[in-house]
């Protein structure tokens, strides 16, 4: 039986045709179901309307294909006999030819084979002699080449000398295996003298000769080597010392002097290179990169040594070196822009294969800190016009900035190490300028992550320091304080000192949050500027940043810093206010915190300090209940002993030996709860209690939101025109407008719940045994306490449950043991005290 129609996928629907050939039985099987629906026929019709046209098209295609096959077979069948006959005739002809060859081969004499071998040897000798004759002619021309070229050079016929050498260059292979071969391509003393003399006229003539013989790269190499010798010597002879233990030059100072000398060489070479080379801009940029690659130790090795010596404090100095390098690159860029192509020199025509190596003579290895895409723009000799500006295609500056890329990619780690090294007085706000100046915004994501981790560690360290503070050391805090209003309370001087100490710590933590909020606002503003700059550069890819060259941004663009997390962060900064829901827009809610871990750590620290403050405030109450669990009231017998010497029915009546009034300890604790509001009256002018009120223990978030609604609505109307970036984080914005009365009410509710939790979880379960009379006394105490906390608008499910189970009589309690869930810890404790569980056993 086929399954219901609505359970058939399209494939099963078609395959079901294989089971039922008859169309009627197929449709019946499809429609058959345990719960048939009136829409099955419509679904069937819909599926059939989809498949029938497809089957018709497939049928037509199949028919056409079959017709084409039939036509091809018909045409091929008629030629098949002819093809077979042709193959038969060919086979017979081949057989006859083979027979004929066998017959004639037997008649050849043995001398025929030797004759053929002799003819082959003579032909080979002739060909080799002809080749030897050509080589001897070339050798003869080379024997007089030196004298001819020297004569032409002495006559200053440079063009003819170049043509002569160009022709001779084709036959250089003749001397490939001779000892003189390696010496032939070397430069003559006259060329070296011309380069060292700084005379542009003979140098340009020699370059023309080398260009004609496709050896211009060799001329450039010798020219560059001569011009950079002073810079290389200055670099190698430098005596550097980045510590105070040894004498030497500080690395940033040396690099500043080195780049100044480098720029002076470039300015002096600008005119000479324009007069000698046909591509002065490309040649000058190649000179820069070749000079950097010739430095030993390399620029990157010098930076690595410098960073290792300074350790965590290296970041500001690395940024200073980076700025020195940027100033050098900007100055070089201006030199390249002023470089003009010599119009008196027309370069020879060369193919792209010989021109490309000239433009790519000095290339450095790609950095490991880059993405897989190419780090450079494609630059070929044919693509650089005679008036190409420096920043429009030449990539010389990537070699200048490349040694810094490793530190830029690791900027977040370097920033964290530097901040930790600056403890206990770190200045995280300066990290914003460091990030912008060193990574131009590309390090924003790593900066946020590193700052979050650093601030979290800093807050945790401060929290541990706060929590380890000794309350006894705060006795001097209360000196001069007015405590007359609390003289009738049970607080001792030590209690007041402890309360004041935790208030000061809470105040200090509020200062930390305020500074964090200000810094986060600055961070958000920096990220917004970065996002705007990124969008501007995305619209104009040729745009540059003032104070640097395009190569610095190009390396950062293809580095791992340009990650999806960076763009997600910048996109989150640009979210418009209109995306807030209508419910949230009625409250003054700032954007989500950027430093989420730091806020979490701050909330944890605030909660711990608030809990410690509450313990200090509830200390007299806790002391009054210290011996509550061991009170003899819980073991009082159910009936009093009879008085001797008195008889009569009246005298034998059972009279309880205790009153159902609350016990002295509970009454004292309850009165302490009623006196707590007076404690807040003393600190009415101190708004420290409003700080992080949402982290108070036992605070109902919904209740807190309801208190915050009117205040937030008022602030929204006052600050409607403020930008979202200027608003603080949610915790400070939502609850900063609460009135002192509301704050005191929230604190009293939290204190009451903390006290009740201490009673329900620490005091009451410690009672070992309860008689019926003791249970009645405990029920009276808890009922009295329940009335007191109700006056403070405090409700506790644990207290209510304790009142319920303590008031149960023995018979009912024994019966409930079998029915109550074992997870009810309060009933389990009461059953243990009353002995109900033992009675059942």
C-alpha positions in Angstrom: 0.0 0.0 0.0 1.4 3.4 -0.9 1.8 6.0 1.8 -0.4 9.0 2.1 0.0 11.6 -0.6 1.2 14.4 1.7 4.1 12.2 3.0 5.5 11.6 -0.6 8.6 13.5 -1.5 8.9 14.3 -5.2 11.2 11.3 -5.9 9.0 8.9 -4.0 6.0 10.3 -5.8 7.5 9.4 -9.2 8.9 6.0 -8.0 5.4 5.0 -6.9 4.6 4.7 -10.6 6.8 1.5 -10.7 4.5 -0.2 -8.2 1.2 0.4 -10.0 1.1 0.2 -13.7 -2.7 0.8 -13.8 -3.4 4.5 -13.4 -6.6 4.0 -11.5 -5.0 1.8 -8.8 -2.1 4.2 -8.6 -4.3 7.2 -7.8 -6.4 5.1 -5.3 -3.2 4.1 -3.5 -2.0 7.7 -3.3 -5.3 8.9 -1.9 -5.7 6.1 0.6 -4.8 7.3 4.1 -5.9 6.7 7.7 -6.9 10.3 8.1 -7.9 11.4 4.6 -8.1 15.2 4.0 -10.1 17.0 1.4 -7.0 18.7 0.2 -5.3 15.5 -1.0 -6.9 15.6 -4.4 -5.8 19.2 -4.8 -2.3 18.3 -3.8 -2.3 15.4 -6.3 -3.5 17.7 -9.0 -0.8 20.2 -8.2 2.0 17.6 -8.3 0.6 16.1 -11.5 0.4 19.6 -13.1 4.1 20.0 -12.3 5.3 16.6 -13.5 3.1 16.1 -16.6 4.6 19.0 -18.6 8.1 17.8 -17.6 7.4 14.3 -18.7 6.0 15.6 -22.0 9.1 17.6 -22.6 11.3 14.6 -21.7 9.3 12.4 -24.0 9.7 14.8 -26.9 13.4 15.0 -26.3 13.7 11.3 -26.2 11.8 10.9 -29.4 14.0 13.4 -31.2 17.1 11.7 -29.9 15.8 8.3 -31.1 15.0 9.8 -34.6 18.6 11.2 -34.9 20.1 7.8 -33.9 17.9 6.0 -36.5 19.0 8.5 -39.2 22.7 8.1 -38.4 22.4 4.3 -38.4 20.5 4.4 -41.7 23.2 6.6 -43.4 26.1 4.5 -41.9 24.6 1.1 -42.9 24.7 1.9 -46.6 28.4 2.7 -46.5 29.3 -0.3 -44.4 29.8 -2.8 -47.3 32.0 -0.2 -49.2 34.2 0.3 -46.1 34.6 -3.4 -45.6 35.5 -3.9 -49.2 38.1 -1.0 -49.0 39.7 -2.5 -45.9 39.8 -5.9 -47.7 41.6 -4.4 -50.7 44.0 -2.6 -48.6 44.9 -5.7 -46.7 45.5 -7.6 -49.9 47.8 -4.8 -51.2 49.8 -4.8 -48.0 50.2 -8.5 -48.2 51.5 -8.3 -51.8 54.0 -5.5 -50.8 55.3 -7.5 -47.9 55.8 -10.5 -50.1 57.6 -8.5 -52.7 59.9 -6.9 -50.1 60.8 -10.3 -48.7 61.7 -11.5 -52.1 64.0 -8.6 -53.0 65.7 -8.3 -49.6 67.2 -11.8 -50.0 69.0 -10.7 -53.2 71.0 -7.8 -51.4 74.7 -8.4 -50.9 76.4 -7.9 -47.4 78.4 -5.0 -48.8 75.3 -2.8 -49.2 74.9 -2.3 -45.5 78.5 -1.2 -45.0 78.2 1.3 -47.9 75.2 2.9 -46.2 77.1 3.3 -42.9 80.0 4.9 -44.7 77.8 7.5 -46.4 76.2 8.4 -43.0 79.6 8.9 -41.4 80.7 11.2 -44.3 77.6 13.3 -43.9 78.2 13.8 -40.2 81.8 14.8 -40.8 80.7 17.4 -43.4 78.1 18.9 -41.0 80.6 19.2 -38.1 83.2 20.8 -40.3 80.8 23.4 -41.4 79.9 24.2 -37.8 83.6 24.4 -36.9 84.2 26.9 -39.8 81.4 29.1 -38.4 82.9 29.0 -34.9 86.4 29.8 -36.2 85.0 32.8 -38.0 83.3 34.1 -34.8 86.5 33.5 -32.9 88.4 35.5 -35.4 86.0 38.4 -35.0 86.4 38.2 -31.2 90.2 38.4 -31.5 89.9 41.9 -33.0 86.7 42.9 -31.0 88.6 44.5 -28.0 90.7 46.7 -30.2 87.8 47.7 -32.4 85.6 48.6 -29.4 88.4 50.4 -27.6 89.0 52.5 -30.7 85.4 53.3 -31.0 85.1 54.3 -27.4 88.2 56.5 -27.6 86.6 58.2 -30.6 83.4 58.6 -28.4 81.5 56.6 -31.0 79.3 55.0 -28.4 76.5 54.0 -30.7 78.8 52.1 -33.0 80.5 50.5 -30.1 77.1 49.4 -28.7 76.1 47.9 -32.1 79.4 46.0 -32.3 79.0 44.6 -28.8 75.4 43.8 -29.5 76.4 41.7 -32.5 79.3 40.1 -30.6 76.9 39.3 -27.7 75.1 36.7 -29.8 78.3 34.6 -30.1 79.2 34.7 -26.4 78.2 31.0 -26.2 81.4 30.2 -28.1 83.4 30.9 -24.9 81.0 29.4 -22.5 83.3 26.6 -21.4 86.6 28.6 -21.5 88.3 30.2 -18.4 87.9 33.6 -19.9 84.1 33.4 -20.2 83.3 34.8 -16.7 85.7 37.7 -17.2 84.2 38.7 -20.5 80.9 40.1 -19.0 82.7 42.1 -16.3 83.0 45.9 -16.5 86.0 47.5 -17.7 88.1 49.9 -15.6 86.9 52.8 -17.7 83.2 52.1 -16.8 84.0 51.8 -13.1 86.0 55.1 -13.3 83.1 56.8 -15.1 80.6 55.7 -12.4 82.9 56.8 -9.5 83.6 60.1 -11.2 79.8 61.1 -11.0 80.0 62.2 -14.6 76.6 61.8 -16.1 77.7 62.0 -19.8 79.9 58.9 -20.0 77.7 57.0 -17.6 74.7 57.6 -19.9 76.8 56.4 -22.9 77.9 53.3 -21.1 74.3 52.6 -20.1 73.3 52.9 -23.7 75.9 50.2 -24.6 74.7 47.9 -21.9 71.1 48.4 -22.8 71.8 47.4 -26.4 73.4 44.2 -25.3 70.5 43.5 -22.9 72.7 43.9 -19.8 71.3 47.1 -18.3 70.6 45.3 -15.0 74.3 44.8 -14.5 75.0 48.5 -15.1 72.3 49.4 -12.5 73.8 47.0 -10.0 77.2 48.5 -10.3 75.8 52.0 -10.3 73.7 51.3 -7.2 76.6 49.6 -5.4 78.8 52.7 -6.0 76.2 55.2 -4.8 75.1 53.4 -1.7 78.5 52.5 -0.4 78.6 55.4 2.1 75.2 54.5 3.5 76.0 50.9 3.9 79.3 51.8 5.7 77.4 54.2 8.0 74.9 51.4 8.8 77.5 48.7 9.4 79.9 50.9 11.4 77.2 52.2 13.8 77.8 51.5 17.5 74.3 51.2 19.1 73.3 50.8 22.7 69.8 50.9 23.9 70.6 50.3 27.6 72.3 52.5 30.1 75.0 49.9 30.8 77.0 50.5 27.7 78.2 53.4 25.6 76.7 53.9 22.2 74.2 55.7 20.1 70.5 55.2 20.8 68.8 53.4 18.0 66.1 56.0 17.3 68.7 58.8 17.2 70.9 56.7 14.8 68.0 56.0 12.5 67.1 59.6 12.3 70.6 60.5 11.3 70.8 57.6 8.8 67.5 58.6 7.1 68.8 62.2 6.9 71.9 61.0 5.1 69.8 58.7 2.9 67.6 61.5 1.9 70.6 63.7 1.1 72.0 61.0 -1.2 68.6 60.7 -3.0 68.5 64.5 -3.5 72.0 64.5 -5.0 71.2 61.5 -7.2 67.9 62.7 -8.5 69.5 64.9 -11.3 72.1 62.3 -12.2 69.7 59.4 -12.5 67.4 61.6 -14.6 70.2 62.2 -17.0 71.5 58.6 -17.2 68.4 56.4 -17.1 65.3 56.4 -19.2 63.1 55.6 -16.3 64.4 57.8 -13.4 61.5 57.3 -11.1 61.6 53.5 -11.3 65.5 53.6 -11.1 65.4 55.8 -8.0 62.9 53.6 -6.3 64.9 50.5 -7.2 68.0 52.2 -5.7 66.0 52.7 -2.4 65.0 49.1 -2.2 68.4 47.8 -3.2 70.0 49.9 -0.5 67.7 48.6 2.1 68.3 45.0 1.1 72.0 45.6 1.2 72.0 46.6 4.8 73.7 44.2 7.2 72.3 43.5 9.8 68.9 44.1 8.2 66.5 46.8 9.3 64.2 44.1 10.7 67.1 42.6 12.7 67.9 46.0 14.2 64.3 46.5 15.2 64.2 43.0 16.7 67.3 43.6 18.8 66.0 47.0 19.9 62.7 45.5 20.9 64.3 42.7 22.9 66.5 45.0 24.8 63.7 47.4 25.8 61.2 44.6 26.6 57.6 45.7 27.4 58.6 49.4 27.3 59.6 49.1 23.6 56.2 50.1 22.1 56.5 53.9 22.4 60.0 53.8 21.0 59.0 51.6 18.1 56.2 54.0 17.3 58.8 56.9 17.4 61.0 55.0 15.0 58.0 54.3 12.8 57.3 58.1 12.7 60.9 58.8 11.7 60.6 56.2 8.9 57.3 57.8 7.8 58.9 61.2 7.6 61.7 59.8 5.5 59.2 58.0 3.2 57.1 61.2 2.7 60.3 63.2 1.9 61.4 60.5 -0.6 57.9 60.5 -2.2 58.3 64.2 -2.9 61.8 63.6 -4.4 60.3 61.0 -6.7 57.5 63.4 -7.7 60.1 66.0 -8.7 62.1 63.5 -10.7 61.7 64.1 -14.4 62.4 61.8 -17.3 65.3 62.8 -19.5 63.9 63.7 -22.9 67.4 63.6 -24.5 67.6 59.8 -24.1 65.5 57.4 -26.0 65.7 53.9 -24.5 66.3 51.0 -26.9 63.4 48.7 -27.7 63.4 45.7 -25.5 60.9 42.9 -25.0 59.0 42.6 -21.8 61.0 39.6 -20.6 64.2 41.8 -20.3 62.4 44.8 -18.9 60.5 43.0 -16.1 63.6 41.9 -14.2 64.9 45.5 -14.2 61.7 46.6 -12.4 61.9 43.6 -10.0 65.6 43.4 -9.3 65.3 43.9 -5.6 62.4 42.1 -4.1 62.2 40.9 -0.5 60.5 38.0 0.9 56.8 38.4 1.8 56.1 38.8 5.5 54.7 35.9 7.4 52.1 38.3 8.9 50.3 38.8 5.7 47.3 37.3 4.1 47.6 35.0 1.1 46.9 37.7 -1.4 49.8 39.6 -3.1 51.4 42.3 -1.0 52.2 44.5 -3.9 50.5 46.1 -6.8 51.5 44.7 -10.1 54.2 46.9 -11.6 55.7 46.2 -15.0 58.1 48.2 -17.1 55.5 48.7 -19.8 52.9 49.9 -17.3 55.1 52.8 -16.0 54.8 55.8 -18.2 57.5 58.5 -18.5 55.7 60.9 -16.1 54.5 58.3 -13.6 54.2 59.8 -10.1 55.8 58.1 -7.1 52.6 57.1 -5.3 50.6 55.9 -8.3 52.3 52.5 -8.9 55.8 52.3 -7.5 55.9 50.1 -4.4 59.3 51.1 -3.0 57.8 52.2 0.3 56.5 48.7 1.1 60.1 47.7 1.6 60.6 50.7 3.9 57.6 49.8 6.1 57.8 46.0 6.0 60.1 45.6 9.0 57.4 47.2 11.2 54.6 44.9 10.0 55.4 42.2 12.5 55.0 44.6 15.4 51.9 46.2 13.9 50.2 42.8 13.7 51.3 42.1 17.3 50.2 45.5 18.4 47.6 44.2 20.8 50.1 42.0 22.6 52.7 44.9 22.7 50.1 47.3 24.1 49.1 44.8 26.9 52.7 44.3 27.9 53.3 48.0 27.9 50.3 48.7 30.1 51.2 46.0 32.5 54.7 47.4 32.8 53.2 50.8 33.6 51.3 49.5 36.7 50.2 50.8 39.2 49.5 54.0 37.2 48.5 52.9 33.7 47.2 55.4 31.2 44.9 53.4 28.8 43.6 56.5 27.1 47.1 57.0 25.5 46.7 53.7 23.8 44.1 55.2 21.5 46.6 57.6 20.0 49.2 54.8 19.8 46.9 52.6 17.9 46.0 55.3 15.4 49.5 56.5 14.8 51.0 52.9 14.6 48.2 51.0 12.8 46.0 53.8 11.4 42.9 52.1 12.9 43.6 48.6 11.6 44.6 47.5 15.1 41.3 48.6 16.7 39.9 45.1 17.2 43.1 43.8 18.8 43.3 47.0 20.9 39.7 46.5 22.2 40.4 42.9 23.1 43.8 43.7 24.8 42.3 46.6 26.7 39.4 44.4 27.8 41.8 41.8 29.1 44.1 44.3 30.8 41.3 46.2 32.5 39.8 42.9 33.7 43.1 41.9 35.2 43.5 45.3 36.7 40.0 45.3 38.3 40.5 41.7 39.6 43.8 42.8 41.1 42.1 45.8 42.7 39.2 43.6 43.9 41.7 41.2 45.6 43.4 44.2 47.2 40.0 45.6 48.4 38.9 42.3 49.8 42.1 41.7 51.7 41.8 45.1 53.5 41.6 44.6 57.3 38.5 46.2 58.8 40.4 46.9 62.0 42.7 49.2 60.0 39.8 51.5 59.3 39.3 52.6 62.9 40.8 56.0 62.0 38.2 56.4 59.3 35.5 57.2 61.8 37.6 59.8 63.7 35.6 63.0 63.9 32.4 61.3 62.4 29.1 62.2 63.9 27.5 59.0 65.2 25.2 60.4 67.8 22.1 59.6 65.7 23.1 55.9 65.9 24.2 55.9 69.5 21.2 53.8 70.6 21.8 51.1 68.0 23.9 48.0 68.7 26.8 49.0 66.4 30.2 49.2 68.0 32.9 51.5 67.0 34.5 48.7 65.0 31.2 48.1 63.2 31.0 51.7 62.2 34.6 51.6 61.1 34.0 48.5 59.0 30.8 50.0 57.4 32.7 53.2 56.6 35.6 51.3 55.1 33.4 49.4 52.7 31.6 52.6 51.8 35.0 54.2 50.9 36.0 51.1 48.9 32.6 51.2 47.1 33.2 54.9 46.4 36.6 54.1 45.0 35.1 51.4 42.8 32.5 53.9 41.5 35.4 56.1 40.6 36.9 53.2 38.6 33.6 52.7 36.8 33.3 56.5 36.0 36.8 56.5 34.6 36.0 53.3 32.6 32.8 55.0 31.2 34.8 58.1 30.2 37.5 56.0 28.6 35.0 53.8 26.8 33.3 56.9 25.4 36.7 58.1 24.1 37.3 54.6 22.7 33.9 54.7 20.9 34.8 58.1 19.5 38.1 56.9 18.2 36.5 53.9 16.6 33.9 56.1 15.0 36.6 58.3 13.4 38.3 55.1 12.2 35.1 53.8 10.7 34.6 57.1 8.9 38.2 57.1 7.6 37.8 53.5 6.4 34.6 54.3 4.5 36.2 57.3 2.9 39.2 55.2 1.7 36.8 52.6 0.4 35.1 55.1 -1.8 38.4 56.5 -3.0 41.0 53.7 -3.0 43.7 56.1 -4.1 43.2 58.3 -1.1 46.2 58.6 1.3 46.6 59.6 4.9 48.5 62.8 5.7 51.9 62.2 7.2 52.5 58.8 5.5 52.6 57.2 2.1 50.3 54.6 0.4 52.7 51.7 1.2 52.0 51.9 4.9 48.3 51.5 4.4 48.8 48.9 1.6 50.7 46.6 4.0 48.1 47.0 6.7 45.3 46.4 4.2 46.7 42.9 3.3 47.8 42.0 6.8 45.9 39.9 9.3 44.8 43.0 11.1 42.3 43.7 8.3 40.0 40.9 9.6 36.2 40.4 9.7 36.2 41.1 13.4 37.6 44.5 12.8 34.9 45.4 10.3 32.2 43.9 12.6 33.4 46.1 15.4 33.4 49.2 13.2 30.0 48.4 11.8 28.6 48.1 15.3 29.8 51.6 16.0 27.8 52.9 13.1 24.5 51.4 14.1 21.9 54.3 13.9 19.7 55.1 16.9 16.6 54.3 14.7 17.4 50.6 15.1 16.3 50.7 18.8 12.9 49.3 19.5 10.1 51.6 20.6 10.2 50.1 24.1 13.9 50.7 24.5 13.8 54.2 23.0 11.7 55.3 25.9 14.6 54.8 28.2 18.0 56.4 28.1 20.0 53.3 27.0 23.5 53.7 25.6 25.1 51.3 23.2 26.4 48.0 24.3 29.7 48.1 26.2 32.8 47.6 24.2 34.8 46.3 27.1 32.4 43.6 28.2 34.9 41.6 30.3 35.9 44.7 32.2 32.3 45.5 32.9 31.7 42.0 34.1 34.7 42.1 36.4 33.6 45.4 37.7 30.1 44.1 38.4 31.6 41.1 40.2 33.8 43.3 42.3 30.9 45.7 43.1 28.7 42.7 44.2 31.4 41.4 46.5 32.0 44.7 48.1 28.2 45.3 48.5 27.9 41.9 50.1 30.7 42.7 52.5 29.1 46.0 53.3 25.8 44.2 54.0 27.6 41.8 56.3 28.9 44.8 58.2 25.5 46.4 58.4 23.8 43.2 59.6 26.6 42.3 62.0 24.6 43.1 65.2 21.7 41.0 63.9 24.0 38.1 63.1 25.5 38.4 66.6 22.1 38.3 68.2 21.3 35.0 66.5 24.8 33.5 67.0 23.5 31.1 69.7 19.9 30.9 68.5 20.3 27.4 67.1 21.5 26.1 70.5 18.8 27.8 72.6 17.3 25.5 75.3 13.9 26.6 74.2 13.8 24.0 71.4 14.2 21.2 73.9 11.5 22.3 76.4 9.2 19.4 77.3 5.6 19.5 76.2 4.2 19.4 79.8 5.4 21.1 83.0 6.1 18.8 86.1 3.4 18.6 88.7 3.8 20.8 91.8 4.2 18.6 95.0 1.6 19.0 97.8 -1.2 20.3 95.7 -4.0 18.0 94.7 -7.2 18.4 92.7 -8.2 18.3 89.2 -7.2 21.8 88.6 -3.7 21.4 90.0 -3.1 18.3 87.8 -3.8 20.2 84.5 -0.9 20.5 82.0 0.3 24.1 81.9 3.0 25.1 79.4 6.2 26.3 80.9 7.0 28.9 78.2 5.2 31.8 76.6 4.3 32.0 72.9 5.7 35.5 72.7 8.8 35.8 70.5 12.0 34.9 72.1 14.4 37.6 73.3 17.0 36.8 70.5 14.4 37.0 67.7 12.9 40.1 69.1 16.3 41.7 69.3 17.0 40.8 65.7 13.7 42.0 64.5 14.1 45.4 66.2 17.5 45.6 64.5 15.8 45.2 61.1 13.4 48.0 62.0 16.3 50.2 62.9 18.1 49.7 59.5 16.2 52.7 57.8 17.9 55.0 60.4 21.2 53.9 59.1 20.4 55.1 55.6 19.1 58.4 57.0 22.6 59.1 58.3 24.0 58.6 54.7 21.2 60.2 52.9 23.5 62.8 51.3 25.9 60.1 50.1 24.8 58.7 46.7 27.4 55.9 46.8 24.5 53.5 47.6 23.2 54.2 44.1 26.3 52.9 42.5 25.9 49.5 40.8 22.6 49.0 42.5 21.7 46.4 40.0 24.4 44.1 41.4 23.0 44.1 44.9 22.2 40.6 46.2 18.6 39.5 45.9 17.6 42.5 43.7 14.7 41.8 41.5 15.6 43.0 38.0 11.9 43.6 37.0 11.3 45.6 40.1 14.5 47.6 39.5 13.4 48.3 35.9 10.0 49.5 37.2 11.7 52.0 39.5 14.0 53.1 36.7 11.2 53.7 34.1 10.1 57.2 35.3 13.7 58.4 35.9 14.8 57.2 32.5 11.9 58.7 30.7 12.7 62.1 32.3 16.3 61.8 31.3 15.3 60.9 27.8 13.3 64.1 27.3 16.3 66.1 28.7 18.9 64.5 26.5 17.0 63.7 23.3 19.4 65.6 21.2 22.5 64.0 22.5 24.4 61.6 20.2 24.5 58.0 21.0 28.2 58.0 21.3 28.0 60.5 24.2 25.8 58.3 26.3 27.1 56.1 29.1 26.8 52.4 29.4 23.4 50.9 30.3 24.0 50.4 34.0 24.9 54.1 34.6 22.2 55.5 32.3 19.3 53.4 33.5 19.6 53.7 37.3 21.4 57.0 37.8 18.1 59.0 38.3 16.7 56.9 41.2 15.6 59.0 44.2 17.3 58.5 47.6 14.0 57.0 48.9 13.9 54.4 46.2 17.6 53.6 46.7 17.1 53.2 50.4 14.1 51.0 49.8 16.0 48.7 47.4 18.9 48.4 49.9 16.5 47.6 52.8 14.9 45.0 50.7 18.2 43.5 49.8 19.4 43.6 53.4 16.2 42.0 54.7 16.5 39.2 52.1 20.2 38.7 53.0 19.3 38.4 56.7 16.5 36.0 56.0 18.7 33.9 53.7 21.4 33.7 56.5 18.7 32.7 59.0 17.1 30.1 56.7 20.3 28.5 55.4 22.8 28.9 58.2 20.9 29.3 61.6 17.7 27.2 61.4 19.2 24.1 59.8 21.7 24.0 62.7 18.9 23.3 65.3 19.4 19.7 66.3 16.0 18.8 67.8 12.6 20.3 68.3 10.0 19.2 70.7 6.4 20.1 70.1 6.6 23.0 72.5 9.9 24.1 70.9 8.4 23.9 67.4 5.5 26.1 68.7 8.1 28.6 70.0 10.0 28.6 66.7 6.8 29.1 64.8 6.0 32.0 67.0 9.5 33.5 66.4 9.3 33.1 62.6 5.8 34.4 62.4 6.8 37.5 64.4 9.8 38.0 62.1 7.6 37.5 59.0 5.4 40.4 60.2 8.5 42.6 60.7 9.9 42.0 57.2 6.5 42.5 55.7 6.6 46.0 57.1 9.9 46.5 55.2 8.2 45.2 52.0 10.3 42.0 52.0 9.0 38.7 51.0 10.9 35.4 51.4 9.7 32.1 50.1 12.2 30.3 52.4 10.9 32.0 55.5 7.3 31.2 54.5 8.2 27.6 53.9 9.9 27.4 57.3 6.8 28.8 59.0 4.6 26.2 57.2 6.7 23.1 58.1 7.4 24.2 61.7 3.7 24.7 62.5 2.8 21.1 61.3 1.8 18.8 64.2 3.5 15.4 64.6 0.8 13.2 63.2 0.5 15.3 60.0 4.2 15.6 59.7 4.8 11.9 59.9 2.2 11.4 57.2 3.8 14.1 55.0 7.2 12.4 55.1 6.0 9.8 52.6 4.6 12.4 50.2 6.9 15.4 50.3 9.7 15.4 47.7 13.1 14.8 49.0 14.4 17.9 47.2 12.5 20.0 49.8 15.5 20.7 52.0 13.5 22.8 54.5 10.9 20.1 55.2 13.7 17.5 55.4 15.4 19.6 58.1 12.2 20.1 60.0 11.5 16.3 59.8 14.9 15.6 61.2 14.4 18.0 64.0 11.0 16.7 64.9 12.0 13.0 64.6 9.4 12.2 62.0 11.8 10.3 59.7 13.0 8.2 62.7 9.4 7.3 63.6 8.7 6.1 60.1 11.8 3.9 60.1 
